[in-house]
Structure formats: C-alpha cells, structure tokens
Amino acid sequence: MREPAMDLKQMQYFLCLAQEGNATRAARRLNIVQPALSMQIAKLETALNKQLFFRSAQGMSLTAAGEEFERLVAPIIKDIDRAREEMARLDGKVAGRVGIGMINSAAQSVLPVSTLRIAEAYPDVELCICEGYSETMLEWVLAGQLDLAVVNARQRGGAPPVQHILDEEMMLAHSASAGRTWPKAVSLATVKKLDLVLPSRRHGLRRILDQAAADAGFALSPRLEMDTLPAICGVVASTGMATILPGIALRAALEAGTIRAHRLRPALTRSIAWVSHPRRVMSSAMQAAMEIISDDLRTAAEAASRLGRR
C-alpha cells in the first residue's frame, strides 16, 4: 500500500502555523480559509504518522516531533523561496521575504527609517524583523530561523560569516541637570566610583564593559541592571545615576537634551556586524536590506558622535 505523500504546500502551511500559533491568523496570512489549512495539516500529520501540534483553546504549539520537523523543513523552504527570488532577479526584480534579527541598540535607532526606505525602494521585499541578544540571534541564524542578523561582533570559533558594519565609541552619560562638572573625556577608573545603571550580564554590551573594567583592574558593580536601553536613558535623565552605552543607544536622549555624554579614556568601542548562515546563498533581497540598514546605522552613529562632542 502506497504511503500518503507530503507536498511543498503542506510544509509551507505547517511553517506558517508554527510561527503564528493560531489557525485563524495563519489562514489569514496564507489567504485561505481555516478549514482548508486544518485539512492540509491533518494530511501532513497522517503522512508523517506524527502529531505535530498540541491543540488548545489558547492556540496551537509544536510537539517535540513538530519542533524537529520545523528544524528540518525551514531551511528547505528558505532555499526554495530564494531560488524563486533569484529567478525573478533575472528580470531585474528584487523580491522575497527576508528574516532579520537585530540587537536592540541597533534596531531602536534605525528601524523606522530603514524599513520605510526599503519599502519605497523595493516594494516586493517583505521583511520579518525581531530583536534580541547577540547570542540568540546567532543561534537563530545557524538554525535557519533568520536569514541575517546584526550583532555585537566577537571573533570566535564556529561563528557564522561576519560582514563588518561599523566600530562605535561607547560613552559615559549622565543627566543634563546634574550639578557636577565633568571633563570632556572621563577616565575609565572614574567609572568605578559612580552609581551606574547598566545592561545585565546577558547583554553583549555588558560583556564589553566587564572586559574593559577587568583590563583596568576592577570589577563593575552597577546599582541597577536593565536591558531596555531607552529605559536606561530615562533613568539616567531623571536621577543622579550614570551609564555607559554606545552613541546610537544614547542618540534620542542626547537630541532631546535630557542627558549629556562624554568620551572615555582610553576609548572603549564596540563593533557591530552582519552574520548569515555559512551554507546559504545571499539573495538580492537580503543584500538590498543589508545595504540600507548598514547605511542608516553608520549615519545614526555619526550623528550620535557629533552630539557627544558638544
């Protein structure tokens, strides 16, 4: 007896439902009716002889078998989509879906501008963007869940290919209303005497700061830790606490005049870069998105650097 076959459409439906976690939303995104989606998923489960989803009133979530199937199928669908995109490019058309991960210090500074520029220049490019920690973004790129990611760059064995974007100075920031007189450049040794609010040790920026402090012979002991960078700027603006962040993360508060920033001596920099899967071909849509976002990140960093020199 011939075993039931699975087809490409079923795999695409499966991935969409796995991402949405809700049959109604997935059907709407696929532009089909919900019963048709449910029927195709049932056929797929029959073909595989595995239950792929847990079903409840709250939605649908992957079983262990579903998680493994997602890991196996996602790269296949991406490669098929990329093949379609490259065939369209032969006609001069840049199109396709691009999954991008970004560290929040980069995302919050450029996404409103970058997504608008990409939409205007490449109306057939569909973006799916998420924020997270560098390590998480790297894992998702290697797993095929993202096409590209902007991360804090660190050289390490087994890392995906890196394309450098920029090196950016990190600056000491404090409230604009603070009565203390500060020099234009602050020594790193001065930092250990301050009440600091910094990202937690999960954050890539914190690892850079901890390493710099260790090299200078001391350990950082922040009074407050939080990973939401705009919130850090808000705390600094309204209290006597200080922080050390890249200029991009400080830019909005600097432009609003609520904080002041100073360079550190010796200078402390962070590098940000693109990473992609080592065995995946770069599509024209991916390249187009990379170029615009990279350009906007450099522009934002230069603007923040000028504000910090005031």
N, C-alpha and C positions, 0 to 999 in steps of 0.2 A: 504493500500500500504506500502510495506516494505521500511524503510528509508535507504538511502545509508550508508554503513558501512565505518569506517576508520580502517586502519591497522597499524601495527608497522612500516612497511617500510615507509609509508607516514609521520608518526611522526618523524622518523629519517631524512627523506629528508627535512621536514619543519625546524628542528633544524639546519641542516647544512646550508640551505639557509638563515635562520635568522642570523647565525654567519657570513656568507660570505657577505651578502648584494648584491650579484651579481650571477645571474643564471649560467653564464658561469663558474665562479670559483667553485661554488657549485657542478655543474655537473662533473667538472674535479676531484674534491676531492672525489666525490662519485663513480667515474669511470663509469658514464653513459652518454648518450647523453642528451643535453639540452632539446629537445622536450619531452623526457620521464620524466624528472624532472618536467617540466611545467605541463604536463598532470596529474601527481600524486598530485601536489599542487592544481590544479583546482578541482580534485576529492575530496580532503580533504576539500576545502572551500565549496564545494557542500554538503558534508556530515554534516558539521557543520552549514551550512547556514550562514556563516560569511565570510567577506573579511578579510584575514589575512595579506595581503601585499599591500602597496602602490607601484605602478609601475611607473617608470620614466626613462628617458634616462640616468640618473646618477646611476640607480640601483634600488634595492628594499629595502624597510624599513617596519617595522612592524606597523600595525594599532593598535588601542587600544585593539581590540579583539585578534590580533596576540600576543601582549605583554602578555596578560592574559593567552593565550594558551601556550606560551613558559614557563611561570612560572609554569603551571600545568604539562606540559609534560616533561620538562627537568629532574626532579627527577625520573620519571618513567623510562626513557631511561637509566639514570645512573644506576639505580638498576638492570635493565636487563643486561646491559653491565657487571656490577660487578658479577652477577650470572654466566655469561659466563666465566669471568676471574677465578672465584673460581672453576668452574668445570675443567677448564684447569689446575689449580694448583694441582688437584688430580693426574695429570700425571707428576707432577714436573715442570710444565711450568709456568713461571711468565710472564704474558702478560696483555695488556689492555691499555686504554687511561687514562692518569692522568692529570687533570687540576690543576695547581699550581699557586697561586698568591704570590708575594714576594714584600716586601718593597725594594725600590731601593738601599738602603745602603747594603742590603744583596745580592740582585741579581747581582749587578755590580761587586761584589768581587769574586763570586764563580761560576756563571752560565757557563762560558766557560769550566771550569774544570769539574764541576758536570755533565753537560749534556753529555760530552764525556765519563765519567766513567759509567754513566747509560746506554748509548748506547752500550758500549762494554760489560758490564756485563749482560744486559737484552735487547737483540736486539728486542724482541717482545713487549717492553713497548713503547708506544707513548706518548710524553709529549706535553702539551699545556701550556705555561708559560706566565704570564703577570706581569707587575709591577704596583704599585700604593701605595696609602696611606693606613695605617693600617685600618682605619675605612671603607674604600671602600672594602678592602679585606675581612673584617669580614662580611660585608653586602652580598658580593657575595657568600661566603661560606654558610651562612644561607639561601640564595635564591636558593642554589643548582647549581649555575653557576660555582663554583670551588669545587674541592674535598678537597683541602688543601691550607693553606696559612701560610707564615712566616710573623709574625707581631711583632711590639713592644708590649710586653706583659704588660697589665694592668688588675688588678683584678677588675671586675665589674659585677653587676647582669645581668643575661641573656646572658653572653658571651658563645661562643662555648667551648667545651673541649680544654684545653691547655696542650701541652707537651713541657716542658722547653727544650731549646737548649743550651743557654749559657747566662752568665752575662758578660758584656763587659764595660771596663772603657772608658769614654769619655775624650778626651784630647784637650788641647789648642794648636792650630797650628798657625805658622807664617812663613813668607818667610825665606828660608835658607840664603838669602843675607841680611837680616835685621841686622843693626849695633848694635841694642840693646842687652845687656847682660841679659839673662834670667836665673832664678834659675831652678833646675831640677823639682821642684814642685811649682806650682803657686797657690796662694790663690784665692778662688772664688771672694773675694772682689776686687781683682786687675782687674778682668774682666770688671767691670762697667766703668773703665777708658779708655778702649781700643776702637778703631774703629773696629767694628765687622761686619762680613758678616755671616748671619745665615739663616737656613731654615725658611720659613714663618710659621705663626701660624696654617696653615692647616696640617703641618707636625708633625708626632709623636715625632720626636726628639726635635722639638721646645717646645712642651708641657713639656718635661722632663726638658729642660733648664729653661723655665719660672718658673716652680715649684721650682727648686733649687735656683734660684735667689730670688724668693719670700720668701723662707725659710730663706735666708741670709739677708733679709730686704731691697732688692732693686728690681727694675724692669729693664729688659733688653731693651735697645734702640739701636738696630743694625743700622748701617749706610746703609746697603744693605741687602735685603732679596731675596733669590732664593732657589728653591727646587731641582735643579740639583746639586747633591753633587760633581761630578767631576768638574763642573764649579766653585763651591765654592773654591775647592782646587786650581784651576787655578788662580782665583782672588787673593787668599792669596799668592800664589807663586810669583806673579808679582807686588804686591802692598805692602803697609805697613799695610794692614788690617790683622786681625786675625779671627779665627773661633774656634768653639768647636764642634767636631764631634767624633763619635766612631772610634776606631782604624781601623776597617775594611774599613770605608769610606776614611780614610787617607792613607791606605797602599800603593797604587800605587804611590802617590806623595812622600811618605817617601822613597820608594825604588828608585825612580828617583832622590832623593836628592834635590828636589825643595822646600821642606818645612821641618821644624823641629817641633817636638811635645813635649809637657810637660804634666805631670800628674797634676791634680787639687787636692787641699787640702782644705776641705775634699774631698775624692774621690767621683766622680759622675759616676754612672753606668746606663746602660740601659740593659734590659733583652729582648731577642727575643725568640719566641716560635712558635710552630706549632698550628694551630687551624683547626678543622674539624667539620663537621655537627654532632650535637648531636644524630641524629637518623640514621646515615648511618654507615654501617659496613666498617671497614678498609680493603681494598683489599690487596693482596700480592704485587701488582704493586705499590700501594700507599706507603706501608711500605718500599719497596725496595728504592723508590725515596727519602723518608724521611731520611732513614739511611745514604745514600750517601751525600745528601745535608747538613745534620746536621754535619757529619764528616768534610766536606770541610769548613763549616762555623767556626767550632772550630779551625781548622788548620789555617785559614786565620786570625782569631782573635789573636791566639798565635803569629803568625809571626808579626802582626802589633804591638803587645805589646812589643816584643823584639826590634823592630825598634824604638819605642818610648822611650826605656830605654837607647838608645845610647847617 
